Amino acid sequence: MTYPRIVRCFLAGLLLAGPGFGAAAELPAAFTAALQQAGIPLDHVAVVVQPLDAENPLLSHNAEAALNPASVMKLVTSFAALDLLGPGYVWTTNVWADGTIENGVLSGDLVIKGHGDPTLTLERMWLLQRELRARGVRHIRGNLVLDLSHFELPAIDPGAFDGEPLAPYNAAPGPLVANFNATTLRLKPDGEQVLIVPDIALPGVALTSRLMLTDGAECNGWKDAITPVFPDPERLELVVSGRYPRGCGEQPWTLNLFEPAATFDFIFRGLWAESGGTLTGSTVPGMAPATEPLLKFASEPLADALTRLNKYSNNLMTRNLFLTLGAEAFGAPATLDKSTRAVREVLARRGVPTKKLVLENGAGLSRIERISADALNRMLRAAYNSPLHAEFESALPIVAIDGTLKRRFNGSALSGNAHLKTGSLRDVSALAGYVYTAGGQRISFVMLVNHANARKSEAAQQALLEWVHTTPHGLQPVVDRSPLGHTTPHGLQPVVDRSPVQGEIDEGALR
């Protein structure tokens, strides 16, 4: 194809502008300078900034690019959940006594069916058991039967994402999940050895310490110096090797050791025994009876769950919530396909484009999840115009105050003036949410970076956020001048998605 001379000159001008710099002159100079300092080309960055009372963005750069948002995708799942389920929605964990109860003894099986409650912490497991004892069950002369039929999931390899199967952020979802599927071990120096003591008894699990106690007083980075492995797939033996500084003293260490049902079993039995209860049988899979349960234990309401989910970017909570959307929208059992359809339908109904949306688990712990900055901005605006905006926004971290932003941008004028969700993978850094300006305006803010140097983008994030917060925004909205949004002369079509959507992204989404 031969382009007219004026078009060839235009394209040459873009190339001469360098690797992404100079193509969007409207972006704040401090922001583009910080990106250049970090070695991040502008065509690997998407930005949308729009006053919530304005029809058009102030800034729009690469707004249509389909980029990986990392944990910012949790905003999409949260928005869909508030819209579909409502802030008062609760999960239930149902319990049946399949036998007779007399003098505190259940002669028969205890059957538990989960519906994906992601809020069953140790404290709430204790409350569930307290409710069970209040119904006359103190000793169980039968099996513990777990009904897992509410979710229908493919086999999940917790190490597939980044080779860290025991990392808590890689915990798999499940219909029965206790304490975020986390097992806490305590490392205790004892003479010249380091003992490993679980918080909850782990019958049948061997904990072998091969840790070498060192004399160092410095304790920073101790987790990086130790390695936990299950060396024999046929044996439940956790072997911990490495070096442990004596100066660390006793330290808690939280791991994702087992499948969700196994962790639930250990925690249920451990807490039950601590309260003086007995359970003589085995733990077996099964189906709940068709009768009314003895106990329906309700979770925290959704609005409260979203606060923990977003402020601390809890992947497991989000994955369970994502699956819950599928079950509620299209009936149990929940599947990933049903959940994807449910989210897309909510977004479409609220005017949020879904053409560039790719969902895998709804949590952003993914190589393939994608969304455009434009879609995120439209979703933020739809949430703002919703009667449930207060619940949505209050669940987000506050800059320099709490959650994953507690230690970000400290000492700047941004402190306390923005509710933003963070997202981080090795090659991804993202922020999205609401900024409050010094002049009293409320602004929706989206910034996505997909590049090998993404983790060096914090200075650019701060520069852009400070510009949004401190600059009066009474000017006319800026039209997108980025390569992806530029209207070229003589009918030449805009450049289609040039984002690095196929680049490898390694290492876990911790935020």
N, C-alpha and C positions, 0 to 999 in steps of 0.2 A: 504493500500500500504506500502511495506517495502523498505526503501531507503538503499543503500550501506552504510557501516560504515563511509566512508570518508565524505559522504554527511551529515549524521547525525551529525558528528563532526562540519562540516561547519555551519549547522543551529544552533547548540548549541552555537557556537562562536558568532553568531549574537545576540542570546538572551542574552548571558552573557555581551554583549557590553552595555547593558542598554537600556532605552527607546529612541532609535534613535541616541544616541551619539556614535561616534566611527565607524559608518558604512560608513562614507565618509571622509577618512583621508585627501583627497586632498583639502577639503574646508578650507579656511583660519582659523587659530586658533582663531583669535579675533572674527570672525563671529560666529563660533560654541560656543565659550565661552559666547557671548552675548545672543545667543538663550537659552543656558542652564541657564543663569542667569534669563531669562524671563520665564523659565519653559515651553519652546516650544520644543517638540521632533522634531528631524530632519525629521521623516517620515510624519510630517505635513507641511513640507516646500518643495517647488520646486524652483530650481534655474537653469538658463541657462545664461552663459556669453560667448560671442563669438565675437572675432574681426571681423569686417565687411569685411576684406580682407582675412579671413581664411576659410578653408573648414569645419573645425570641431570646436566645442566649447572648450574653456579653462576649463570651469566648467559645469558639467551637473549632476544635482541631482534631482531625482524624476521627470525627464523631461516629462514622459508620463502620469503622474497622472492627472486625470480630477478634477481640483479644481475650486472653485468659485473665480473669479477674481475681484469681486465687480466692481467699475467704470473703471477699466482697460479694461473692455469689450468695452468701448467707442472707444478704438483704432481700434477694429475690424470693428465697424460700420463706423468709419471715413475712414479707408482704403478702404472699399467696396464702400463708397460714392464717394471718389476721383476717383476710378477706373471706376465706372459705370457712374457717372454723370459728372465728370470733375470739375475743380476748379471754372470755370465760371458759373456753373449752378445757376439759380435763380428760386425761387418759384414765382407764381403770385397770387394776390388776385384780382379777377375780379368784377367789379361793373356795374350794369345795371340800367338805369332810365326807369322803366316800366310805362311810361306815357309821358306827354308833359312837356317841360321846357319853361317857359316864364317869363321874368323879375325876374330871380333868383328863381322862384318857380317851383318845380316839383309837378305836379298834378298827383300823382300816387305813386307806391311803389318804394323804393330803394332796389335793390336785390344785395346781396353780396355772392359770392361763393369763399370759401377758398380752397387752395390746400396744406395746411399744413405748410405755412411759419412760421418758428420758430423765426424769427427775428423782428416780429412786436412789437417793444417796444413802449412806450408812444410817443417817438419822431417820430418814423416812422408812427404810427397811425395819428399823427398830419400832417405829410407830405402827407399821403394818402388823408386825408380830404382836405388839401390845393389843391391837384390836382383835387379833386371833385369840389371844389368851382371855380377853374379855368375853369372848363367845364360848368359853369353856374348854378350850384345847390347850393342854400343857404338856402332854406326852403323846407321842404318835407311835402306835404299834402297827406300822405299815410302811409303805414306800412314799417317797416324795415324787409325785408325777408332774412333769412339766409339759404343758401344752404350748407348742411353738407354732401353731398353725396360722396365726394371724399374719405372719410375713411369709412370703415365698421368694426366697433369694437364691441366686446361683452361689456356688462355692466361692468363698472370698479368701484370698491370700493376703493377710495383713501386711506382708512385706513387699507386695508387688509395686507399691507406689515409689518407694525409695530404698528398699533393702533394710528397713528398720522395723521388723515385725513386732518387736516388743515396745515400741514407742507408744505412749498413750494416745497421741493424736491419730494413730493408725487403727484404733479399736474399731472392730466391725459392728454394724448395727444388729439389732435383734429384738424380738417381741418381749423378751425378758432380759432386761439389762439392769444390773445393780452397780451403783457407785461408778458410773461411766466406764464400766468394765475394767476398772483400775484396781490393782493389787499393790498395797504398800508394804514394802519390806524395810526393816530398820537395820542399818549397818552399825555395829557396836564394837569398837576396839576392846579387846579383852586380853591383857598380857601382850603377847607377840602375834596374836591372831585377830581376825575381824569376824565377828559372829554375824549371821544373817537371821533376823527374827521377823516373821510375818506379823502384821497387825491382827489378822484373822487366821485362825488355825487352818492349815492346808494338809489335811490327812491324805496320805498316799503320795505326797510331793516331797522329794528330797531336795534340800537346799545345801549345795556344796560350795564352801568358800575357799577359793585359791588366791585370795587377796594377800598381797604383801604389804605389811604395815610399814610405812616410811616415817622418818622423823621430821618431815617438813611441817612447819606451822601454818603455811599458806594453804587455804582450802579452796580457793577459786578454781573452778574447772575440774573438780574431783570426778564428776560424772563422765567426763571425756576420757578419763584414765582407767575406767573399768568396763568390762565387757560381759554381758550376760548371754548365755546360750543354752539351748537344750541340745546337747551333743548327740543323744540317741533318740530318734523319733519314736522308738518303741518303749521308751522309759520316761516317766515324769521326774526328771532330775534337772534342776536348774543349776548350772555351774557358773560361778562368777569369778573372773580372773582380772588381774591388773594390780595397780598400786593405789593405796589408800593412805593419805596423810594422817598421822596421829592427831594433828591439830584440828582435824574436822570433828573429832568427838563422835557423838551419835548423830546420824543423819537419816531422815526418811527418804525412801527411794520408791517412786511410783512407776509401775510397769503394766503393760498390757500383755499378761502372761497366757491367758486362756481364752477359749471361745466364750461368748456371752453367757450361754446356759451353764457352763462349768463355773464361771465366776459367780453367777447368781447362786448356784448350789453351795459353793464354799461359804459365801457370805451369809446365806440363809441359815445354814447349819451352824456356823460359828456364832452368830448372834443368838440363835435359839439355845445353844448350849450355855452361853454366857448368862442367860436369864434363868437357867435352871431347867430348861426343857430337855426332853430326850426325843430322838428320832431313830428308831431301830432299823428301818428298812433301807433299801437302796434308792438311788435317784434314777428314774427311768422316764423315757419319753412316753407320751400318751395323749388322749383326747379328753377334754372336759365333759362331764355329764351334761345332759340336756336340761337338768333341773336348775332351779334358782340357786345361785351360789350362797355359801354361808357368809361370805364377806366380799364386798365390792370396795376396794381401797382406791380412793381418788387421788390423782396427782395434784401438784400445784397447778393453778390456772395457767393457761398459755401465756398470758401477758407477763407473768413472773418468770416463766421458763425462758422466754425470749431475752430477758435481761441477762441471765447467766449465759445463754447461748451466744449472744452478740458481744457483750462486753468482754468476755473471755474467749471468744471464738471457738466454741466447743464443737468439734467436728462430729462426734458421736451423737450429740443431741440433735444437731442439724440433720444428720442422715436418718435418724429415727423420725424426726418431724416430716422430712421429705416423704418417707414411706407412708406415714400416717395420712398425708394428703391423698395419696393414691387410694388407700383403703376407704377413706371417707367419701371420696368423689365417685368411686366406681365399685366399691364393695370389697370385702376381704376375700382372699388374702391380698395383702399389699404386694405390689411388684414395682420394679423400677420403671417399667413402661407406663403403668397407671399413674405413677407419681409425676412423670414427665408430662403426660397429657393433662393432668390436673393443673400443674403450674402454668403451662402454656395457655390453657383456657382462661385462667384468672387474669393473666397479663393481657390477653387479647380483649377480654371483656372490659378492662380498664384502660384500653387505648395504648398499651405498651407494645411496640413492635417485637415480634418473636422470630423474624426471619434469620437473624444472626445468632439466635440463642441455641447453645448446645449444652445439654444437661447430662451429667453422669450420676452424681449422688446429691446434688443440691448444696454441698458444703464447700466447694472450691478445692477440695483435696483431690485434684484431678489434673491429668495432662491435657485432656480434651475439652473441658468445659470452656465455653466462649460466650461472650455477650458484647454488645457495642456500648460505648460511652453514651450515645444517644438514647439507647433503650434504658440504661440505668438512670439517666437524667429524667426521662419521662416517667419511670417508675417512682423516683423520688418525688416528683411533682404530683403523681396520682396519689401517693401516700399522704402528701401534704394536704391535698384536697379531700381526703377521706375523713369521716367522723372519728376514725381510729388513729389519727396522726399522732396524738399524744402518746399512745401506747407504742407506736412504731419508733418514734424518735427517742423516747426516754430509754429504750433498750440499747441504744448505741453508746459506745465509749465517748467520754467527754475529754477533749484535748487537755493534757497535763493534769487531769483530775483522777481518772479511774480507768479500769479495764486495760486493754492493750495499748491505750494512749497515755497511760499514767506517767510514763517517763519520756514522752515525746513532746518536743517543742516547749520544754520547760523554760520559764523565764521570758517567753515572748508574749506579745499582746494577744496571741491566740488562746492563752490559758483560759479555759472555761467558756470560750466563745464558739465552739464548734462541736457538734455531735457527728462523729465519723466512724465508719467501719473500716478496719484495716484488712489488708490482704498481702500475704508474703509467701512466695516460693523462691527457689534459687534465682530464677530468671524473671520473676514477676514481683512488682510492688504496686499496690493499689490503695486508693483512698476514695471513699464516696460517702456523702451525707449532706449535712446542713451547716452553713457557716453564718454567724451573726456579725454584721459589720459594725464598725464604730459609729456609723450614722444611723443605726437601727434597722437596716434592711436585713432580710432573710434570703439566703442564697443557697440554691442547690449546687453541689460541687461533685465532680467526678474527675479523677485522674488515674489513668491506667498506664503502666510501663511494662512492656514485654521486651527484655533485652538482657544480655549476659551481665550487664552492669546495673541491673535494676536495683540492687540493694544499696547502690551509691546514690540513689535519687532522693534521699531525705532532705537534702539542702534545697533541691528544686521544689519539693512538696511544700517546704516551709516558705520559700519565696513566693510561690503562687498563692498559698493560703493567706500570707500576710498582705499581699496585694489585694486580695478579695476583701479582707477584713478592714483595711485602712483606707482604700481608695474610694472616693465618692463615685457611685455608679449611676449617676443621672444621665450619662451620655447615651447616644443611640447605640443599640445592640450592634455588635461586630458580626459581620457575615463570615462564614467559614472560608478561610483562605488557604487551608491546608491542602496538600496534594490530593487527599481523598475527597475533599469537598469543593475544590476549585472549579468554577465554571470557565471552561477554556474557550478561546475564540473559535469562530467558524464551525460550531457544532461538534467539536471534538469531545468525545465522551470523557467524563471524569475518570481518573485512574481507579480501578477496582481494588478492593482490599489488599494493601501492600504490607499488612502487619505480619510479623514472623510467627504465624499461627502454628507452623509445624516444627518450631524449634524445640529441642529437648529441654525439659524443665525438671530438675532433680531436687532432691532433699525436701523434707517434709514441710507442710503448711502448718507452722506453729502458731500463726495468728489468724 
